[in-house]
Amino acid sequence: MRVSVDVCVVPMGTAASVSAEVARCVEILRRHGLNPRPHPFGTAVEGEWDAVFGAIRACHEALHAAGVPRLMTTLKLGTRVDKVQSLDDKMRALADRLAPPAV
């Protein structure tokens, strides 16, 4: 089953800046064959359920192995079985609705 996920991994017990840990997770998601889309409050990613959740687990394992003592992760996810819909499809649909009316 395909899944779209917005994931936010928050390292705890580290410095105030977490950009290094975020970058590490983005690279891990890429190595797992996914196309992560970081944004200011998380990362959007899509793919097969096991691949996505395996990559998220790999992020946790890598950050803990690097010395991060605690992680808090928030997930928002969606699945759809009536049709195939990518993150790009969702963004295009929104852009179409936000476009000024044709004159």
Secondary structure, DSSP 8 states (H G I E B T S, - for coil): -EEEEEEEEEEESS-S--HHHHHHHHHHHHHTT---EEETTEEEEEEEHHHHHHHHHHHHHHHHHTT--EEEEEEEEE--SSS---HHHHHHHHHHHHS----
